């Protein structure tokens, strides 16, 4: 009986061993068959690049998380086949992004010695245990390349205390505080990374306004935000900081920077050159005089984009103090060939019209001056004299106008535009505003009034405002404007400064105040057209898109604005 049982056991073992060999052979056959598939003919190095591109990596400066962001979505590619899974598992650089909220242990272990990109509490959405997280990260601080640190739980100082080891590879640092931090002081702790971050180039810092024990020089990207008003640096101290960053490419300030009203005077001849600065954005300003104090000591290239914004919407905010008297070192503010002005600026980046935020913005971008969101006559009057030296080279002027600006103010504005060649207007529904704008183009203080005395006007030696004006485009109800357009065209023709192109259009957008669905501009060849053609070479009328699309601010919303609005 024992012999039979032994033979039975031997037969079972033989069958099991045979089954294992057959299963292994089948697996090998399937693996070899799978290797012949087209998708597996991709070289491993190329496949690694493809997988890397599918990872949703955030920018290394001001890392704004887009809607629907999922740092783990790329891992589903491991399910394609065993070959892909092996390549992903063995590619250390694919695991170097460590999100403390999602499998940090796996990412740290598989990344081996690759430089780490660490997201800690990104945008306040992650939930994690501080002690466990620091226990994982502390041994690997020396290989951190980027750190996004959002402190919204626990004591900020206790958390920063854990980051006391040196970070020789750190290139980008973001410290974002999502809670009241008035009790922790305004000085960046000296123990942070033991003050040793020799490769740091990109810095995003909230609340802290002083860093005496850290050599934060040689930076290329800087974002400072929400500093306590009483602890912000003086203009001189901030210039010292900028002087240590000659290669600075992007500078974003939000409720931060040198905004103290009482501060020591800076040597008038001190100039700090930032030849590589591409963008300067400054928001949350209560008074643009602070920006002017800084600008007067900077030397910037003509390619620099300047954005200044104020988020409230009142007439207490004046944009007139922004322009320094000496613009020799600021070609980005002097080479202006186009001016776009509106009395309302709605931020259409928000899909809900009721949530559109009204802002007051001054921007200098690619030779275009934007003065958007000037809600009162006072705001417009404030810019006439201070901006006269900036706008004298303007050749195109776009006006989206919704308030009753008097003719005297328009005359002052047009007197500062001697090189204007094209004027684009979208006046409101009312008749008065257009009368003020158009009448100021064929009358001057030295001319007699009323305007119909053309013989007297033609004998004057004083040229009309904007003598180079050749093109006028106006989006309005032409029934209300025909008389004014005719008087303007006639006067300038008689005086020797005729218009060459007159383009009158109705808005095709029913939501626009200037829309009139009951009329057709295809009938613009009425008698008015024939009259206007006596004074203007090219007269046109048509339906066109609302002009406010032409007022869009290039590059807006900037990443700096979006980041500080989080």
C-alpha positions in Angstrom: 0.0 0.0 0.0 2.8 2.3 0.9 4.5 1.6 -2.5 1.3 2.6 -4.3 0.9 5.8 -2.4 4.6 6.6 -3.2 4.0 6.0 -6.9 0.9 8.2 -6.7 2.8 11.0 -5.1 5.6 10.7 -7.7 3.1 10.8 -10.5 1.5 13.9 -9.1 4.8 15.7 -8.7 5.7 14.7 -12.3 2.4 16.1 -13.5 2.8 19.3 -11.5 6.4 19.8 -12.8 5.2 19.1 -16.4 2.4 21.6 -15.9 4.7 24.2 -14.6 7.1 23.7 -17.6 4.2 23.8 -20.1 2.8 27.0 -18.4 6.3 28.5 -18.5 6.6 27.6 -22.2 3.2 29.0 -23.0 4.1 32.3 -21.1 7.4 32.4 -23.1 5.5 31.9 -26.3 3.1 34.6 -25.5 5.9 36.9 -24.5 7.7 36.3 -27.7 4.5 36.7 -29.6 3.8 39.9 -27.8 7.2 41.2 -28.7 6.4 40.9 -32.3 3.5 43.3 -32.0 4.0 46.7 -33.7 3.5 48.6 -30.4 6.4 46.6 -28.9 8.8 47.4 -31.7 9.3 50.8 -30.2 12.8 51.1 -28.8 12.8 51.3 -25.0 14.4 54.7 -25.0 11.7 56.1 -27.3 9.0 54.5 -25.3 10.4 56.1 -22.1 10.1 59.5 -23.8 6.5 58.8 -24.9 5.5 57.8 -21.4 7.2 60.8 -20.0 5.2 63.1 -22.3 2.0 61.5 -21.0 2.8 62.5 -17.4 1.0 65.6 -16.3 4.0 67.5 -15.1 3.4 70.9 -13.5 5.6 73.9 -14.4 8.7 74.3 -12.2 7.7 78.0 -11.4 4.3 78.9 -10.1 2.9 75.4 -10.6 -0.8 76.0 -11.3 -2.8 72.8 -11.4 -5.1 72.6 -14.4 -8.7 71.4 -14.1 -8.9 67.6 -14.1 -5.2 67.2 -13.2 -4.3 63.7 -12.0 -0.7 62.9 -11.2 -1.5 59.1 -11.3 -3.2 58.9 -14.7 0.0 57.9 -16.5 0.4 54.8 -14.4 -2.5 53.1 -16.4 0.1 52.6 -19.2 1.5 49.8 -17.1 -1.5 47.7 -18.0 -0.8 47.7 -21.7 1.4 44.7 -21.5 4.2 43.1 -19.5 6.9 44.6 -21.7 5.6 48.1 -21.0 5.2 47.4 -17.3 8.8 46.3 -17.1 10.1 49.4 -18.9 8.1 51.7 -16.7 9.2 49.9 -13.5 12.9 50.1 -14.4 12.9 53.7 -15.7 13.9 55.6 -12.5 13.3 59.1 -14.0 9.6 58.3 -14.6 9.2 57.9 -10.8 11.0 61.1 -9.7 7.8 63.1 -9.1 6.8 62.4 -5.5 3.3 63.5 -4.5 3.0 63.0 -0.7 -0.7 62.2 -1.1 -0.3 59.4 -3.7 2.1 56.5 -3.2 5.1 58.5 -2.0 6.9 55.3 -0.8 6.7 53.6 -4.2 7.9 56.8 -6.1 10.9 57.3 -3.7 12.0 53.7 -3.9 11.6 53.3 -7.7 13.3 56.6 -8.4 16.6 55.3 -6.9 19.1 58.2 -7.3 17.2 60.4 -9.7 16.6 64.1 -8.7 13.2 64.4 -7.0 10.3 66.7 -7.7 8.2 66.9 -4.5 4.6 68.1 -4.2 3.7 68.6 -0.6 0.1 69.6 0.0 -0.3 71.1 -3.5 -2.9 73.9 -3.6 -4.3 72.7 -0.3 -6.0 69.7 -1.8 -3.9 66.8 -0.5 -4.4 65.2 2.9 -1.3 63.6 4.5 0.4 62.9 7.8 3.2 65.4 8.4 5.3 63.1 10.6 5.1 60.1 8.2 5.8 62.4 5.2 8.9 63.9 6.7 10.2 60.5 7.7 10.0 59.5 4.1 11.6 62.6 2.7 14.3 63.6 5.1 16.9 61.0 3.9 16.4 62.2 0.3 16.5 66.0 0.8 20.0 66.0 -0.8 18.5 64.9 -4.1 15.5 67.1 -4.2 15.5 69.3 -7.4 12.0 70.9 -6.9 9.9 71.4 -3.8 6.3 72.7 -3.7 5.5 73.2 -0.1 2.0 74.3 0.9 1.7 74.7 4.6 -1.9 74.5 5.6 -1.8 72.0 8.5 0.2 71.9 11.6 2.8 74.5 12.7 4.6 76.1 9.7 7.8 76.6 11.8 7.8 72.9 13.0 7.4 71.8 9.4 10.2 74.0 8.1 12.4 72.8 11.0 12.3 69.3 9.5 13.9 70.7 6.3 17.2 71.5 7.9 19.5 69.4 5.8 21.4 70.9 2.9 19.8 70.8 -0.6 22.7 71.0 -3.1 20.5 70.1 -6.1 17.5 72.3 -5.3 16.6 74.5 -8.3 13.0 75.5 -7.6 11.4 76.3 -4.3 7.8 77.2 -3.6 6.5 78.0 -0.1 2.8 78.7 0.0 0.9 79.4 3.2 -2.8 78.8 3.3 -3.6 80.1 6.8 -3.0 83.0 9.1 0.7 83.2 9.7 1.0 86.6 11.4 2.6 84.9 14.4 5.6 83.2 12.7 7.5 86.4 11.8 8.6 87.8 8.4 12.1 86.3 8.3 12.8 83.2 6.3 14.2 80.7 8.9 18.0 80.4 8.8 17.8 76.6 9.4 15.9 76.0 6.2 18.2 73.7 4.2 21.0 75.0 6.5 21.0 78.1 4.2 22.6 75.9 1.5 20.8 76.1 -1.8 23.6 76.9 -4.3 21.6 75.9 -7.5 18.3 77.7 -6.6 17.0 79.7 -9.6 13.2 79.8 -9.2 11.6 81.0 -6.0 8.0 81.5 -5.0 7.6 82.8 -1.5 4.6 83.9 0.5 4.6 86.1 3.6 8.4 86.1 4.2 10.0 89.4 3.2 13.5 89.0 4.7 16.1 86.3 4.2 19.3 87.6 5.9 20.8 84.1 6.4 20.2 82.9 2.9 22.1 83.9 -0.2 19.2 84.2 -2.5 21.2 85.6 -5.4 21.4 84.5 -9.0 17.7 83.8 -9.2 16.0 83.9 -12.7 12.3 83.6 -11.6 10.9 85.3 -8.5 7.3 85.5 -7.1 6.7 87.3 -3.8 3.2 87.5 -2.5 1.1 88.5 0.5 3.7 90.1 2.6 2.6 91.9 5.7 2.3 95.7 4.9 4.5 96.8 7.9 7.3 94.4 7.1 7.8 94.9 3.3 11.2 95.9 2.1 12.2 99.5 1.3 13.0 100.4 -2.3 16.7 100.5 -1.5 16.6 97.0 0.1 14.6 95.6 -2.8 17.1 97.1 -5.3 19.9 95.4 -3.4 18.1 92.1 -3.9 17.5 92.7 -7.6 21.2 93.7 -8.0 22.1 90.2 -6.9 19.9 88.7 -9.6 21.2 90.2 -12.8 19.8 87.3 -14.9 16.3 87.7 -13.6 13.7 86.8 -16.3 10.4 87.0 -14.5 9.4 89.0 -11.5 5.9 88.7 -10.0 4.8 90.8 -7.0 1.3 90.6 -5.4 0.6 92.6 -2.3 4.3 92.5 -1.8 7.5 94.5 -2.7 8.6 98.0 -1.8 5.3 99.7 -1.0 6.2 101.5 2.2 5.0 105.1 2.2 7.7 106.3 4.5 11.2 105.1 3.6 14.7 106.4 3.2 15.5 108.1 -0.1 17.4 106.2 -2.7 20.3 107.8 -4.6 18.7 109.3 -7.7 21.5 108.1 -9.9 21.3 104.5 -8.8 20.2 102.2 -11.7 19.9 98.4 -11.5 20.1 96.7 -15.0 17.9 93.6 -15.6 18.8 92.9 -19.3 17.0 89.6 -19.4 13.7 90.5 -17.7 10.8 89.3 -19.9 7.9 90.0 -17.5 7.2 92.2 -14.5 3.8 91.8 -13.0 2.7 93.7 -9.9 -0.8 93.3 -8.5 -2.7 94.3 -5.4 -1.3 97.8 -5.5 -3.1 100.5 -3.6 -1.0 103.3 -5.1 1.1 103.1 -8.3 3.5 105.6 -6.8 5.3 102.6 -5.3 5.8 101.1 -8.8 7.1 104.4 -10.1 9.7 104.6 -7.3 11.0 101.2 -8.3 10.8 101.8 -12.1 12.9 105.0 -11.9 15.8 102.9 -10.7 15.5 100.0 -13.2 17.0 99.5 -16.7 14.8 97.2 -18.7 15.0 96.0 -22.3 12.3 97.0 -24.8 10.9 93.4 -24.9 9.9 93.4 -21.2 6.2 93.0 -20.6 4.8 95.2 -17.8 1.5 94.4 -16.0 0.1 96.4 -13.1 -3.4 95.6 -11.8 -5.8 96.8 -9.1 -8.7 94.5 -8.2 -11.2 96.9 -6.8 -13.2 99.2 -9.1 -13.4 102.7 -7.8 -12.2 106.1 -8.8 -9.9 106.3 -5.8 -7.2 104.4 -7.7 -5.2 106.6 -10.0 -2.9 105.3 -12.7 -1.2 108.6 -13.3 1.7 108.2 -10.8 3.1 105.2 -12.7 5.2 107.0 -15.3 8.7 108.0 -14.2 10.0 111.4 -15.4 13.1 109.8 -16.9 12.3 107.0 -19.4 15.8 106.7 -20.9 16.3 103.3 -19.3 12.8 102.0 -20.0 12.4 101.5 -23.7 9.6 99.1 -23.0 7.5 102.1 -21.9 8.5 104.4 -24.7 8.3 102.4 -28.0 4.5 102.5 -27.9 2.8 102.4 -31.3 -0.7 101.4 -30.2 -3.0 102.5 -27.3 -6.0 100.6 -26.2 -8.3 102.3 -23.6 -11.6 101.1 -22.1 -13.7 102.3 -19.3 -14.7 98.8 -18.3 -12.5 95.7 -18.2 -14.4 92.5 -17.6 -12.2 89.4 -17.0 -13.7 87.0 -19.6 -11.5 84.2 -18.4 -14.4 83.3 -16.1 -17.1 81.4 -17.9 -19.9 82.8 -15.7 -20.6 86.5 -16.8 -22.0 87.3 -13.4 -18.6 86.4 -11.8 -16.5 88.4 -14.2 -14.2 90.5 -12.1 -13.8 94.2 -12.9 -10.2 95.4 -12.7 -8.1 98.4 -13.4 -5.1 97.4 -15.5 -2.1 99.3 -17.0 0.1 97.2 -19.2 2.9 97.7 -21.7 3.1 94.7 -24.0 4.9 94.5 -27.4 4.6 98.2 -28.1 1.0 98.4 -27.0 -0.2 100.4 -24.1 -3.3 99.1 -22.3 -5.3 101.3 -19.9 -8.3 99.2 -19.1 -11.0 99.7 -16.5 -11.1 103.5 -16.1 -14.6 103.9 -14.5 -14.8 107.7 -14.2 -13.9 110.9 -16.0 -11.4 111.6 -13.3 -9.4 108.4 -14.1 -9.2 109.5 -17.8 -8.2 113.0 -16.9 -5.4 111.8 -14.6 -3.6 110.1 -17.5 -3.5 113.1 -20.0 -0.4 114.9 -18.8 1.6 112.1 -17.2 1.3 109.8 -20.2 1.9 112.4 -22.9 5.5 111.5 -23.3 4.6 107.8 -23.6 1.9 108.1 -26.3 3.4 110.6 -28.7 4.5 107.8 -31.0 1.1 106.1 -31.1 -0.2 105.3 -34.6 -3.4 103.4 -33.6 -5.8 104.3 -30.9 -8.7 102.0 -29.8 -11.4 103.4 -27.5 -14.1 101.3 -25.9 -15.9 104.1 -24.2 -18.9 103.9 -21.8 -18.8 107.1 -19.9 -19.5 110.7 -20.7 -16.0 112.2 -21.2 -16.1 115.9 -22.1 -14.8 117.3 -25.4 -12.1 119.3 -23.6 -10.6 116.1 -22.2 -10.7 114.4 -25.6 -9.0 117.4 -27.2 -6.2 117.2 -24.6 -5.8 113.5 -25.4 -5.7 113.9 -29.2 -3.2 116.8 -28.8 -0.8 114.3 -27.3 -1.2 112.0 -30.4 0.4 113.9 -33.3 1.4 110.6 -35.1 -2.0 109.0 -34.9 -3.0 107.3 -38.2 -5.9 105.1 -37.2 -8.7 105.6 -34.7 -11.1 102.8 -33.7 -14.2 103.7 -31.6 -17.0 101.9 -30.0 -19.0 104.6 -28.2 -22.1 103.7 -26.1 -25.6 103.9 -27.3 -25.9 107.6 -26.4 -25.3 110.3 -28.9 -23.5 112.8 -26.7 -20.3 110.8 -26.1 -19.7 110.3 -29.8 -20.2 114.0 -30.4 -17.5 114.9 -27.9 -15.1 112.4 -29.5 -15.6 113.3 -33.1 -15.9 117.0 -32.7 -12.6 117.1 -30.9 -10.9 115.8 -34.1 -11.8 118.8 -36.3 -11.7 121.6 -33.8 -8.9 123.0 -31.6 -8.7 125.8 -29.0 -7.4 128.2 -31.6 -10.3 127.5 -34.0 -13.6 129.4 -33.8 -16.9 127.8 -32.9 -19.5 126.7 -34.1 -17.9 124.2 -36.4 -19.9 125.0 -39.4 -17.9 128.1 -40.2 -15.6 126.1 -42.5 -14.3 129.1 -44.4 -13.0 130.7 -41.3 -11.5 127.4 -40.2 -9.7 126.8 -43.4 -7.9 130.2 -43.1 -6.4 129.2 -39.8 -2.7 128.1 -39.8 -3.1 125.8 -36.8 -3.5 122.2 -38.1 -6.3 120.1 -36.6 -5.6 117.5 -33.9 -4.0 114.3 -35.2 -2.9 115.7 -38.6 -1.8 112.2 -39.8 -5.2 110.6 -39.1 -6.3 108.7 -42.2 -8.5 105.8 -41.0 -11.6 106.1 -38.8 -13.5 102.9 -37.8 -16.6 103.3 -35.6 -18.9 100.7 -34.4 -22.3 102.3 -33.6 -25.7 103.1 -34.8 -24.9 105.0 -37.9 -28.3 106.9 -37.9 -27.0 108.8 -34.8 -23.5 109.3 -36.2 -24.0 110.3 -39.8 -24.2 114.0 -39.2 -21.1 114.0 -37.0 -19.1 111.8 -39.4 -20.1 114.1 -42.3 -19.0 117.2 -40.4 -15.7 115.6 -39.4 -14.9 114.3 -42.9 -15.9 117.7 -44.5 -13.8 119.8 -42.1 -10.7 117.8 -42.4 -11.0 117.6 -46.2 -11.4 121.4 -46.5 -8.5 122.0 -44.2 -6.2 119.7 -46.2 -6.1 116.7 -43.8 -8.7 114.3 -45.3 -9.7 110.9 -44.1 -9.0 108.1 -46.6 -11.0 105.3 -44.9 -14.2 105.5 -43.0 -15.6 102.2 -41.7 -19.0 102.3 -40.0 -20.3 99.0 -38.6 -23.0 97.5 -36.4 -22.1 94.9 -33.9 -23.2 91.4 -34.8 -23.4 90.3 -31.1 -26.9 90.6 -29.7 -25.5 91.0 -26.2 -23.5 94.1 -27.1 -25.1 97.5 -26.1 -24.5 98.8 -29.7 -26.5 95.9 -31.3 -29.6 96.9 -33.3 -31.3 93.8 -34.7 -34.0 95.8 -36.5 -31.6 97.6 -39.0 -29.4 96.3 -41.8 -26.1 98.0 -42.7 -26.2 96.4 -46.0 -28.2 99.4 -47.0 -25.3 101.7 -46.2 -25.3 102.9 -49.8 -28.0 105.4 -48.9 -27.7 109.0 -49.5 -25.4 109.4 -46.6 -22.9 107.2 -48.3 -23.0 109.4 -51.4 -22.4 112.5 -49.3 -19.6 111.0 -47.3 -17.9 109.8 -50.5 -17.4 113.4 -51.4 -15.1 113.8 -48.4 -13.7 110.3 -47.9 -12.1 108.1 -50.5 -13.2 104.7 -49.1 -16.5 104.4 -47.2 -17.7 101.0 -45.9 -20.6 99.7 -43.8 -21.1 96.2 -42.5 -21.9 93.9 -39.6 -18.8 93.0 -37.6 -17.9 91.4 -34.3 -18.1 93.5 -31.2 -15.1 95.6 -30.8 -14.3 94.6 -27.3 -12.6 91.5 -28.7 -10.0 93.9 -30.0 -9.4 95.1 -26.5 -8.2 91.7 -25.2 -5.0 92.1 -23.3 -2.2 90.1 -24.8 -0.9 87.4 -22.4 -3.8 88.0 -20.0 -4.5 86.4 -17.6 -0.8 86.0 -16.9 0.4 83.0 -15.0 1.5 85.4 -12.3 -2.1 86.7 -11.9 -3.5 83.2 -12.0 -1.1 81.9 -9.4 -1.6 84.8 -6.9 -5.4 84.4 -7.4 -5.4 80.9 -6.0 
